[in-house]
Amino acid sequence: MRRSARHVLGSLLVLMGALQGCSGKSRQVAEAATLELRERYSRSEFDQIYAASAPELWTRSTHDDFVKVMQGVTRKLGDYRSATETGWRVFRGTSGTMVTLGYNTAFERGIADEVFDWKIESHTAKLAGYHINSNAFLAE
């Protein structure tokens, strides 16, 4: 009985380690995609960002609305400067793997809290959601 319990415990530890490793890889893919998105943002490539996003984003926002939001971010906050990660989550479900990354982001004219939702497919990340909150949006 003792040997069987040790075997089960050992198997569980190996499985937990493997799952954590997969979560780490998904997170790394999402972080790399976030850097690429920031580069595209700096070049105002909003059409390309939308076109490369996941269908989940398309159901939440039209192309025109997405571009207007991104242009508004640029107008109110300016260029991206730096970001500090505030949290992350990896979720695996029947519809695939989703990674959520949160940042406190410094822009040229203010700060914002950003949340990126990424759908991970075949070691690539597609933007499934983008949320931004800043006091700069309240000021005229």
Summary of the structure (lengths in Angstrom):
residues: 140
radius of gyration: 18.7
end to end distance: 71.0
largest distance: 71.0
contacts: 385
relative contact order: 0.16
helix: 51%
strand: 34%
